[in-house]
Amino acid sequence: MHEQIDELTLLLLYLTSFEEKIELGETTLRSWKGYPFDTLNKLANNNLIFFSNRAKSVYITEDGIELANKSLQKYSINLQ
């Protein structure tokens, strides 16, 4: 059950994310971290997100984006 919670939390982070410009034309995805810290810590330990305890948002890593996209397909979620 905890694995599904982690998977769905990552998916929600992805679905509610916003782009932030970081360098010359490069962007990153960020999302507000209004989820249980145990789950966020697991996602961070698996290198799916990155965050500072002082920040109110998280960065979604390339691995996190890839896994979130697989979850979109798994749950037949179409973003169009």
NORKA-V866329 format. One record per residue. RES is the residue in one small letter. PHI is phi as a letter, one per 20 degrees, with the letter a starting at -180 (999 if undefined). OMEGA is omega as a letter, one per 20 degrees, with the letter a starting at -180 (999 if undefined). D_CENTER is the distance of its C-alpha to the mean C-alpha in Angstrom with 1 decimal. Layout:
res=RES phi=PHI omega=OMEGA d_center=D_CENTER
res=RES phi=PHI omega=OMEGA d_center=D_CENTER
This chain:
res=m phi=999 omega=a d_center=18.7
res=h phi=f omega=r d_center=16.2
res=e phi=f omega=r d_center=14.6
res=q phi=f omega=r d_center=14.2
res=i phi=f omega=r d_center=12.8
res=d phi=f omega=r d_center=10.1
res=e phi=f omega=a d_center=9.5
res=l phi=f omega=r d_center=9.7
res=t phi=f omega=r d_center=7.5
res=l phi=f omega=r d_center=4.5
res=l phi=f omega=r d_center=6.4
res=l phi=f omega=r d_center=7.2
res=l phi=g omega=a d_center=4.2
res=y phi=f omega=a d_center=4.6
res=l phi=f omega=a d_center=8.2
res=t phi=d omega=a d_center=8.7
res=s phi=f omega=r d_center=7.5
res=f phi=c omega=a d_center=10.6
res=e phi=e omega=r d_center=12.1
res=e phi=c omega=r d_center=13.8
res=k phi=f omega=a d_center=16.8
res=i phi=d omega=r d_center=17.2
res=e phi=b omega=a d_center=20.3
res=l phi=h omega=r d_center=22.9
res=g phi=m omega=r d_center=21.2
res=e phi=e omega=r d_center=17.8
res=t phi=c omega=r d_center=14.6
res=t phi=c omega=r d_center=11.1
res=l phi=e omega=r d_center=8.0
res=r phi=c omega=r d_center=7.5
res=s phi=b omega=r d_center=6.8
res=w phi=f omega=a d_center=9.4
res=k phi=d omega=r d_center=9.2
res=g phi=e omega=a d_center=11.7
res=y phi=c omega=a d_center=11.0
res=p phi=g omega=a d_center=13.3
res=f phi=f omega=r d_center=13.3
res=d phi=g omega=r d_center=14.3
res=t phi=f omega=r d_center=11.2
res=l phi=f omega=r d_center=9.0
res=n phi=f omega=r d_center=11.8
res=k phi=f omega=r d_center=11.7
res=l phi=f omega=r d_center=8.1
res=a phi=f omega=r d_center=9.4
res=n phi=f omega=r d_center=12.7
res=n phi=e omega=r d_center=11.5
res=n phi=l omega=r d_center=10.2
res=l phi=e omega=r d_center=6.6
res=i phi=b omega=r d_center=5.7
res=f phi=c omega=r d_center=8.8
res=f phi=b omega=r d_center=10.5
res=s phi=d omega=r d_center=14.1
res=n phi=f omega=a d_center=15.7
res=r phi=e omega=a d_center=17.5
res=a phi=e omega=r d_center=14.7
res=k phi=e omega=a d_center=13.5
res=s phi=c omega=r d_center=10.1
res=v phi=c omega=r d_center=7.3
res=y phi=e omega=r d_center=6.9
res=i phi=e omega=a d_center=4.4
res=t phi=f omega=r d_center=7.3
res=e phi=g omega=r d_center=9.5
res=d phi=f omega=r d_center=9.4
res=g phi=f omega=r d_center=5.7
res=i phi=f omega=r d_center=6.7
res=e phi=f omega=r d_center=9.9
res=l phi=f omega=r d_center=9.1
res=a phi=f omega=r d_center=7.3
res=n phi=f omega=r d_center=10.5
res=k phi=f omega=r d_center=12.6
res=s phi=f omega=r d_center=11.6
res=l phi=g omega=r d_center=12.6
res=q phi=f omega=a d_center=15.8
res=k phi=g omega=a d_center=16.3
res=y phi=e omega=r d_center=16.3
res=s phi=l omega=r d_center=18.2
res=i phi=e omega=a d_center=16.0
res=n phi=d omega=a d_center=17.5
res=l phi=e omega=a d_center=16.0
res=q phi=e omega=999 d_center=19.5
